[in-house]
Amino acid sequence: MEEIVSVFPSALRPLCRVGFARGLEPEEIRLRIGRPVMVLGKGGEYFWNLKETTWQTAREGGYVWQEADMKETLSRMSRYSMYALEEEMRNGFFTIQGGHRIGIAGRTVCEQGKVLSFRNISCLNIRVARQKKGCAAKLLPWLADGDSIYNTLLLSPPGVGKTTMLRDCIRLLSEGNGTLPGRKVGVVDERSEIAASFFGVPQNDLGDRTDVLDNCPKAEGMRLLLRSMSPQILAVDELGGREDCLAVEEALHCGCRIIGTMHARDVSELKEKLYLAAWLEKSFFGRYVFLSLAECGERRFSVYDGGMQKLC
């Protein structure tokens, strides 16, 4: 995780490095001016103790993030050109080398209700990117339809790991295996969460046959990829709006397979979604995969066919 360590002021880098070395598996590092640095990781919340060069669970004595720290860190993150990131920052985040996503908060500059830029950034949230290769290996056989795949939706509440599972499905489908040949996969990565692209180059391994359209609205991106890259499979995260669903139907009518994600806790919640009701009726999708977490944190899945009969 040297990409993260390197963006901090030199005096703080050894402290940042300690948490990765100890196996605490940081997921988020929260930096707020005037507040203690907070890390969310394996086992809960941690705070930096600069004096002891360690992480602790107690807030007292935690290192307080300074305005000077913020300025230097932002400069390093942007490679000393914040202007180059302005377009990306309008969405409230940007991505640094290694695919780590940086959420931002502070004073915004708006015009006609739209955010044009950020000024006086006071809060950063470093979301640590980790690719879990192989997590979809046991799921893939359930998606196979001969030498192709079923149109598939991965479903769960937020925070269970839909995007992580989708990312590995893309990689495995692109690479292929002994029974399933590799396929051309087009990925619409509206929020840079699947490929974690940095200056347009994916930082995550999505396979040799995968093309990524980064920071592009889902519906427009699906249409663009169909016109330009002739994908055999389209992958898209967090479908929801009317335009998204219309674009999915267009892709299906073009003979392209779809693998996507959507928020839904269970079958009953799925059936309440307006567009899903029509898709269920028309049997657009052959597989619905519900993800959940066991008490130990292990990800589990249940697979249903197009008629909502449980397969496993």
N, C-alpha and C positions, 0 to 999 in steps of 0.2 A: 504494500500500500504506500510505496514511496511517493506516488503522485499526490497523495493527500498530505503526507508529512512535509513535502517540499514547499507547499504553499504557505506554511506558517512562518512567522519570524524565527530567525535562527535560534534564539534563546528558548523557544517553546518546542522545537522539533524533537529533542530527546524525550520530552514528556509525552508528546503525541505518539511517538514510536513505541513507548512502553506498553500502551494498551493493546496494540496489535501483537506485540511479542508475547504478552501474557495469555493470549487466547480468549480475551473477553468478547471477541467478535463484535466490534462496534457496528451498529446499523445507522445511527445518526449522531452527528456532532453539532450541538447547538451553540452558536456564538452570538451573544447579545451584549451590546455595549453596556457596561456598568453592572453586569450580572455574572455570576460564576459560570464558567464553561461547563456545559452539561453533556454527557455522553449517554446515549441509550444503547445498551448492548446486552450480551448474554448475561442473564441474571438480574437485569434492572437498570437503574440509573447510577452513573458514576460522575465524580467531579475531579478536576485536575488539582493536584497539590504540587505546586512548583517547587516549594522548599524541599520536599522529600523526593521529588521526581517520581511520583507515583499517582495512582488513581485511588480514590476513596469513595465510600458510599455516603459519607456525611458531607453535608453542604458547607459546614463551618470550615474555614481555612482553604476553601476552594479558590482557584485562581480566577480573579475577576477580569473579564475581557475589557480591553481598553480601546479607545477610539484610534489610537496609533496602531494597535494590533489589526484593527479592522481595515485601515487604509493600506497597510503593507500586504495583508493577506489578499485583499481584492486586487491589488496591483499584480501580485504574483499569479493569482487565478486567471487574470485577463491578459497575462503576458505584457503588462504595462500599456494596455490599450483598451480601456473600458468602452470606448466608442465602438470598437469592433463587436462588442457583445450587446449593444443597445437593442437591436432588433429581437434577439432571443430573450432578453430580459423583460420585454413587454409582457411575456407570459408568466412572469413571476419566478423564473428559474433560468439557469444556464448550465452547461455541461463542461467539465474540465477533462483533461487527459486521463485516461483510465476508465472513462464512462461514469464518473461520479457526478451526481446531479446536485447543484447548489440552489436551494430555495432562498429567496430574498424577501425582506420586508423593510419598510421605512417610508419615507415621504415619496409620493408619486406625483408625476406631472400628467395631468389629464386634459383632454379636449373632447367636447361633445360626448362625455361619458366613457371615453376610451382611454386606457393608459398609454401614454406616449413614451414615458421613460421613468426611471427611478432616480431620486436624489436623496442624499443623506441616508444611505443604507445603514440601518441600525441592527439588523438581525440577519444571520445566515444559518441555514440548515444544510450541513453536508450529509447527503444520503450516500452511504458507502455502497458502491456497486460490487455485487458478488454474483458470478455466474455459477449456477449449480448444475454442472454437466452430468447428464445421466438420470436426472430426477424424473424424466418422462419416459424412460426406457420401458418400464412395465406397462405404461399406458398405451404406447404406440401400437401393439398388436390389436388392441380393441378398436383402433381407428382404421385399420386396414380394410380396404374394399378391393379384393383382388390385388393387382399391382398398383392400385391407387389408394386414396383414402376417402372416407365419408366426409361430407361437409359436417363440421364439428364446432360446437360451442362449449367453451370451458366456463363454468359458472361457480360463483362463490360470493360471500360477503367480502367487503374490503379487507385487505390485510392477510388473506389466507394464502396467497401465492399464485394467483391466476397468471400474472405476467411472467413470473419465473417459470411456470410450467409451459406457457406458450413459447417462451424463448427457446427452451430445450426441444420442444416439438419441432420448431422451425429448423433448428440445427440438424436434428435426426432425419427429418424429411428431406432436407437439402442434401445431406450426405448419402442417404440410403443405407441399406444393409443387404444381407443375403437374400431376403425374400421381397423387400420393397425397394425398387430402384430409386435413385436420387431424382428429385424433381426441382424444376425452376420455381423458386418461391419469391414472391414480391411482398415486401413488408412496408406497410404504411405506419410510420412511427411518429405519430402526431406530437407526443410529448417527450420524445427521445428516451423513452424508458425501456424499449425492447433492445435496440442495438446500442444505445448509449453512445451515439455518434459524437465525435469531436472534430469540428471543422469538416463535417460531412463524411468522415471515415468511421465506420462502426468499430467500437472498442470491444464489443462482445463478439464471440465466435458464433455466427449464424449459419455456417456452412459455405461451401464453395459455389453453390448454385443460387445464392440468395442476393437479391437486389433490394436496397433500402431507400425509401423516400422519407427523409428526415424532416421533422418540424412542418409537416403538411397536414391540413385538415383531412380527416379520414375519407369522407365521401369523395372529395376532389382527388385525393391520392389514389384511391382504388381505380378511378376512371383513367387517371394518368398512366398508371402502371399497365392497365389493360391495353391502352393504345400504344405504349412505347416499349414495354419489356416482355410481352407475351408470356406472363407467368402461368404456370400450371396450377399453382396454389397461391391464393392471396391470404396474408395473415394480418390481422388488425386487432388492436387492443381496445377494450371498453366501448363496444357498440352501444348505441342508445338512442340518438336522435332520429327524426324522420328521414333526413337526408342520408344518414349512415345506412339505414335499412333499405332505402331505395337503391343505393349504390350496390349493396350486397345482392339484391335481387337481379340487378343488371349483370353483375359478374356471374351469377349462377346461370342466367340465361345464355351467357357466352361460353358456357362449358367449363369455366374455371372453378376449381374447388376452393372452399372457404374454411379457414380455421380462425376462430375469433374468441373473444371473451366478453362476458356481460355480468353485471351484478345480479345475483339471485341466490337466495339461501337454500331453496328447495323447490320441488316440482310445483307446489301450489303457488308460490311466489312467481315462478316462471310463467305460469298460465295467466297471471294477472297483467302481464306486460302486453300492451296493445299490439305491437308488431309481432311478438312471439306467438300470439294466438293464431294469427294468420299463417305464420310459418309452420306451426304445428299442423294446422288444417291441410296445408299444401305439401307437407312432408319435405320441406326444403332441406332439412338437416337430418342426417342419418345417425348422428351421435350427439348426446348431451352428457357432459361430464361434470358432475358436482364435486367440488373440492371441499375438504374440511380438515381441521387440525385435531389430532389426538391430544390427550392430556400431556403427553411427553413432548409435544411440539411437532411430531411427525406428520407429514402431509398424507392424507388418504384421499381416495377417489371412488366414486360410484358412477357406473356407466349405464345410460339408458339409450334405447334405440329410437328411431324416428317416431314410433308409436307410443313412446314413453313407457315401454316395458323395460324393467330393470334387467341388465345383463350381468352385472357384477357389483 
